Amino acid sequence: MSDKSWITEFPAMERSDLLTIRKTLDGAYRDFSREYGDFIESLFDPLLSFLVWFEQLLLQSPWFIVLGCMTGLVYLASRSWKLSASVVVAMSMIGYFGMWDNTMRTLSMITVCTLLAIVVGIPVGIAMARSDRVQKIVTPMLDIMQTMPAFVYLIPVVMLLGIGKIPGLIAVIIYAIPPVIRLTNLGIRLVDREVLEAATAFGANSMQRLFGVQLPLAMPTIMAGINQTIMMALAMVVIASMIGVKGLGQPVLKSITNQYFTLGLLNGLAIVVLAIIFDRVSQAWASRTQKHLGETAHG
């Protein structure tokens, strides 16, 4: 090597030192996973039981009952006969092309992931909105979660919990939860101070202002966050199929590895159909909620 190589090559750590550090960290994580992996996995047993029960409920129930319930929920959320009819047509086409079971598996996973993301994400967003210190701590974590490639954080999850539904569910939530946290924080912070001062003048305490004023006014922004969380969860389905999550992602992955164009296209379109249904329903429900709040405020 030339004596002037330092001019063109960045001075790096010695290879032996780097290997020592890697081996030390890898060994420490393996020891941790062997010691506490079973205990951590046992903590998720109730969640796994619920996920399996919900998936089996969708799979074992007659298709027309599942379709009827879906259509009813869509109509209750949107109050739109056109959207409800579109759901019937789209889901019937999915069933006709033999993708019903995988769609139900994906639907169960996305539903549970979205509910967990809402249950965890909204309180974290509220805490960020109420404390600048919490916001400074959580924001860098959200930046890392959103920018780190999904394959990278699959590695520690799989090493700790193995292959299966729970590692896939954790990976999907980590990938999808940042929007609902960020937009909950943003929505609450954007509430007009004059409105809060008026609520305080009427004798409202901190919790009454939060649940009676801030959250209702921030609901459109929070719903936008929930919408983005659902879209990101669906985008993660194919990647999660690599660690044993059954559903529409596995045929897509199979089509990539075996060059089955039609198989990948059909299952990809089924994922798109689910995404459009979730998107339209959540947007319609958010607009109805905002309209109702506006009428209440004017009333």
N, C-alpha and C positions, 0 to 999 in steps of 0.2 A: 504493500500500500504506500502511496506517495506521502511524503512529509506534509504536503499541502492539501491533503484530503479533507482536513477540517474546514477548509474554505467552502467546499461544495456539499459536504455531508455534516448533518447536525450531530454534535457530540451526544452519544446515547449511552445508557447504562450498559455495563458489561453483560454479555449474554448469560454468563454463569450466575451473576447476581439476580438477573431478571427471572431466570428459571427457578432459583431458590425462593424468590418471593411468590411466584405463581404456585409452586408446589406447596408452600406453607399455607397460602390462602385456600387452595383447593382441598388440602388435607383437613384444615380447620372446618370448612363447610361440610365435607363428608362426615366428619366426626359429629358435627351438630345435627346433620340429617339422620344419622344412625341413632343418636341419643334421643332426639326429640321428635323425629319424623312421625312415629306412630302416635305420639300424644297429640301433635298438631293435627294429624289426620283425623283422630277421634273427635276433635272439636267440631269438625265439619260433618260428622255423621248425621245429625238431624237435618242439615241442609241437603245432604245427599239423598236422604230418605224422602224428603219433600219433593226434590227434583225428579226422582225415579217415580214417585206416586203420580205426580202431575203429568209426566210423560206417558205413563201407562194409561192414565185416565183419557188422554187425547187419542192414544192408539187403540184402546179397547172399546171406546164408545163408538156407536154407529156413526158413520161419516155424516149422515144428514142431520143428526143431533148436534154434532160439533159445528157443522156449517151453519145451522140455525142459530146456535148460541153466538157464533162469531158475528153473524149478520145482525142479530139483535143488539149486541154490544156496540157495533159500528153505528147503528141507527141511533141508539141512546146517546152516543158521544157526539154525533154529527147532525142528527135530525135531517139527514139527507137520504131520500129514497134512491137517488141516482148513484150515490156512493155505495149504498147497501147493495144495490143490484150489481154494481161493478165487482164488489167483493164476491158475490155468488158466482158470477161468470168466471172470474179469475181463479177462484179456488176450485171450481168445477173442472176447469182446464188442467189445473195442476193434478187433480185426481185422475182425470182421463188419460194423462200421459204417464201415469204410474209413479208419481212423486209424492203421493199423499203422506205415506208413513214418514219419509225423511223430512217433509215439510212440518209435520206435527212435532218431530224431535227438535227441529230447529226452532219452532215456535215456542215450545216449552222452555228451551234454553234461553232464548231472547227475553221471554216474559219474566223468568226468574231473575235473570241478570239485570233487567231494567228496574224491577221492583227493589232489588238490593241496592242498585246504584242510587235510586231515589231515597231510600231509607237512610243510606250512609251519606250521600252527597248533599242533600238539602240541609241537614243540621251542620255539616262542615261549612257550607256556604253561608249559613246564618252566623256561625261563629266568626267567619272571616269578615262579614259585614259589620259586626258589632265590635270588632277589635282589630286595630291596625297591626298589632303585634302578631296576632294569629295569621293575618293576611301575609305578613312578611315571611313567616315560617312556612306556610302552606304553598304559596305561589311558586317558589323554586321546585318544590316536589311535583306540582302539577306540570311545570315546564319539562321536567325530566320524564314524567309519565307520557307526555304527549309527543316528545321528540325522540325518545329511545325506540329503536326498531322493535317490533313485537317479538321477533325471534329471540332477541337478547334476554328479555325477562321471562321467556318461556323456560330458559335453561335452569335458573334456580328453583322455579316452581315445580318442574318435572323432577329435578334431583331430590327435592324435599318430599313431594307427594306422589311421585310416580306418574303413570299414564291413566287417564280416566276423565270422568265428568267434572270432578271438583277442581283439578288443576286447570282444565279448560275454562270452567266458570270463573275462577280467580283471574286467569289471564284476560278474559273478556271484560271483566269489571275494571281491572287496572287500566285497560286500554280505553274503555268507554266512559268512565266516570268523570274525567276532568270537565267536560262542557257543563254538566248540571251543577257542579260546584262553582265554576267561574260565573255562570249566568245567574245563579241564585245570589251570589255576592254582589254582582253588578246590579241586578234588579232592585235589591233592597237599598243599595247605596244611591240609586237614582231617584228614590222617592223624595218628593219635594219636602224641604225642611219646614216650610210654612204649614204643610198639612200635619206634620208631626207636632209642631208647636201648638196647632189648634187642638189636636187630640190631647196633648198634655194640659192645655188650658181647661178642657172639659173633665179633667181628673183621671185620665187614663194612665195606668202605670206602665212599666217597661214591657211586660208580657202582653198587656192589652194593646199597646201600640204595635207590637210585633205581629200578633195574630189578627188584630182587627183592622190595621191600617197598612203596615209595610208588606206583609205577605200577599194580601189581596191585590194591592196595586202593582206588586212585582210579579204577579202570576203570569202575565204574557211572556215576560222575559224568562221566567223559570220554565215555562212550557217549551220555549225555544231551546233551552238547555236539555230538557228531557228528550225532545225531538232529535237533537244532535247525538245524544247518548244512544238512542235506539239505532240511528244510522251507523254509528261507529261499532256498535255491538254486532250488527249484521255484517259489516265489513270484516269483522274478526272471525266470522264463522269458518271461512276456508282455512285460515291459519290454525284455528283451534282444532280443526279436523286432524291435523298432524299429530296431536297428542291424545287421540282417541275419542274425540267428541263426535258422536254420530249425528247425522243430519245431512242437509244439502251440501255441506262442505266436502264430505268424503267423495261423492261422485265427481265433484269438480276437481279435487286433487287427483283422483284416479284418471280423469280425462287428460290432465296435464302430463302425468307420467307415462300414459299409454297412447296419447294422441287420439283420444276419442272425441272428435270435434262436437258431434251432435249431443253426446252425453253431457259434456261441459256446458254447451250452449243452453240446453233445456234447464238444467239445474241452476245455472247462473241466472236465467230468466225468472225462475221460481223465487230466487233470493231477491231479485229486483221487484217482483210482484209484492212480496212481503214488505219490502222497504217502502214501496209506494203506498200500500195500505196503512202501515203505521204512520207514515208521514202525513197523509191526507186526514186521517182520523185525529191525530194529535193537533194538527193545525186547525181543524174544524172545531174541536173541543175548546182550544185556546181562544179562538175568535168568539165563540158563544159565551165563554166565561167573561171575556173582556166586555162584550156587549151587555151582559147581565150586570156587571159591576158598574158600567156607565149609567145604565138605567136606574140602578139602586142609588148611585150618587146624586143623580139629578132629581130622583124622587124624594 
